Amino acid sequence: MSIEIKVPAVGESITSGVLSAWHKQTGDFVQDGEPLYALETDKISTDVPAAGSGRLQIQVDAGQEVQIGQVIGTLDEKAAAKAEPSTAPPPPATQKAPGKDAEAEAGTTLSPAVRRIVEEEYVPVSEVKGTGKHGQLTKADVVQYLESRSAGSVPKKDLESPATAEPEPAALAPATTERRPPVSPEKPVTTERTSRRKMTPLRKKIAAQLVMAQQNAAMLTTFNECDMTAVMKLRAQYQESFQKRHGVKLGFMSFFIKAVVDALKTVPAMNARIDGDDLVENHYYDVGVAVGTDRGLVVPVVRDADRKDFATLEKDVATYATKARDGKLQLDDLMGGVFTITNGGIYGSLLSTPILNPPQSGILGMHKIQSRPVAVGEQIELRPMMYLALSYDHRVVDGKEAVTFLVRVKECIEDPTRLLLQG
């Protein structure tokens, strides 16, 4: 009897995804609960475990878009009764998957972040020297290798395009007819002036999501600036005791999350969204915080931000940032936000217009703190200033409400004692 491998439901609004990689190959023995394949959607990349034990037969190759509920392979249960996992025949030496054979040859286990780069960039790990503990490969090791390859220090044969590479002699071709998934994205095609590679599934999904956001909303952006003097003074005064007591630094993000919650309570229209012909008003405050990763921007959600103190907010943000970098975010981490905060200032951005995160109706853009001359009473002083940008869906939020919201955020940041009134 065979078990059908079906693409599981991963969220109410998600109907399809990309089968980005198989962790096993046709003919391999699979244990119940063992990670079987990677599924990418516009929200998350996750490993899907096997729903039984048996011999794998792949029906859909990696790199293909698949629908929720679609059968992508089978597991032969008869093989499970006969074979032990340790007796499963290894794949032919000439057809090893880049991530798997690399780990075996290197005698180490790759972290999720490193494995993704290895598989996407087709990195021969056996040629990369690991500088981590016990010789383990680090992300920096792989990045350095890729940079050296781009600079031309890797043998030319590694950079040949599939169209010009010398074909493999027929006598050396593998005798097996076993089906193997192609590398996805494809190995870069490099010339003297350009390099061409397939977009990663996650990048394609992000691109589609951004275009959809601009096409389906009446998006408008309003700007303001805030004086960061009070917040910076408060952080400097209490940083040491705060970190010693809570084990985490007091950053800027907790102040802005608190300020956004206060503003959402002041302007309830910003905490609403359109669903078909209905206007849905939210009565909770789950705030998304955009986190940049090597594979794109993700927005984990800080739950019940109105009920949390500064220390808890900072711990939540730090935990999500670590999980995002390590590729360990779960779908639930990204679902259900009512508003998003994004900080382009950490990359040096002075001013930008953030794009909405559907179906939310607002997103706040933070920017670089820069000393500028401002009028303080009758005097001109240098103050640490930050430009703020609020993009909003004009179908839901009127201009007056948007400006009121942004001014409220500004007031809370310039006088952070206001934030104590939220608790």
Summary of the structure (lengths in Angstrom):
residues: 423
radius of gyration: 25.4
end to end distance: 58.5
largest distance: 87.3
contacts: 1259
relative contact order: 0.11
helix: 37%
strand: 25%
